[in-house]
Amino acid sequence: MAKLIFDTTGDEVELADGASISDACEEAGVPFACTEGVCGTCVIEVLEGKENLSSPTEEEMDFLGDDAGEERLACQCKILSGTVKIRF
């Protein structure tokens, strides 16, 4: 099981390895609009554990450019394992 920590609220959520983080982020208050990586509404800052997330998608690279990695789109991320701490 992987763990997603929300710096903003201090909440921690356990997720299956390889799971999308979008539902957990939405429940925590991250705003979503298109859910397809186009609008950028769900930008999050990865504070710790970016190596535990899936690689940035083409949509993230197009939207975030060089910031992909430090910032991610919550609708596009999967948590591979371990712990990831984010801020929104």
BABALO-842737 format. One line per field, with one value per residue (C-alpha): x, y, z; residue number from 0; residue in three letters. Coordinates in steps of 0.2 Angstrom, whole numbers. Layout:
# residues N
x: c(X  ...)
y: c(Y  ...)
z: c(Z  ...)
resi: c(NUM  ...)
resn: c(ALA  ...)
***
This chain:
# residues 88
x: c(0  6  2  -3  -1  -9  2  -12  -23  -12  -23  -16  -24  -18  -20  -16  1  -2  -18  -24  -23  -37  -51  -41  -36  -54  -60  -47  -52  -41  -52  -55  -63  -59  -50  -40  -25  -30  -36  -23  -36  -29  -11  -3  15  25  34  41  42  40  50  35  23  21  31  23  11  12  -2  7  23  13  4  18  34  50  40  33  40  39  21  9  -8  -18  -29  -14  -4  -3  6  17  22  29  24  21  17  8  2  -13)
y: c(0  18  33  50  65  81  95  108  98  85  71  54  42  24  19  3  3  9  18  35  49  59  52  55  72  77  71  82  97  98  107  97  102  92  77  75  85  99  113  113  116  101  107  100  103  87  91  73  57  62  46  37  44  38  48  64  61  70  81  86  90  100  110  111  111  111  111  93  83  97  101  88  87  76  69  61  54  37  33  18  14  22  39  55  72  85  103  111)
z: c(0  -4  6  0  12  10  17  17  29  36  30  25  13  9  -9  -18  -27  -45  -41  -48  -35  -43  -32  -16  -21  -26  -9  0  -10  -25  -39  -55  -71  -87  -79  -95  -92  -103  -91  -77  -63  -53  -52  -36  -29  -25  -9  -6  -15  -33  -38  -31  -44  -62  -75  -81  -96  -112  -107  -91  -101  -113  -99  -86  -97  -86  -70  -73  -58  -45  -51  -57  -63  -50  -64  -73  -58  -52  -35  -39  -20  -5  2  -8  0  -10  -8  -17)
resi: c(0  1  2  3  4  5  6  7  8  9  10  11  12  13  14  15  16  17  18  19  20  21  22  23  24  25  26  27  28  29  30  31  32  33  34  35  36  37  38  39  40  41  42  43  44  45  46  47  48  49  50  51  52  53  54  55  56  57  58  59  60  61  62  63  64  65  66  67  68  69  70  71  72  73  74  75  76  77  78  79  80  81  82  83  84  85  86  87)
resn: c(MET  ALA  LYS  LEU  ILE  PHE  ASP  THR  THR  GLY  ASP  GLU  VAL  GLU  LEU  ALA  ASP  GLY  ALA  SER  ILE  SER  ASP  ALA  CYS  GLU  GLU  ALA  GLY  VAL  PRO  PHE  ALA  CYS  THR  GLU  GLY  VAL  CYS  GLY  THR  CYS  VAL  ILE  GLU  VAL  LEU  GLU  GLY  LYS  GLU  ASN  LEU  SER  SER  PRO  THR  GLU  GLU  GLU  MET  ASP  PHE  LEU  GLY  ASP  ASP  ALA  GLY  GLU  GLU  ARG  LEU  ALA  CYS  GLN  CYS  LYS  ILE  LEU  SER  GLY  THR  VAL  LYS  ILE  ARG  PHE)
***
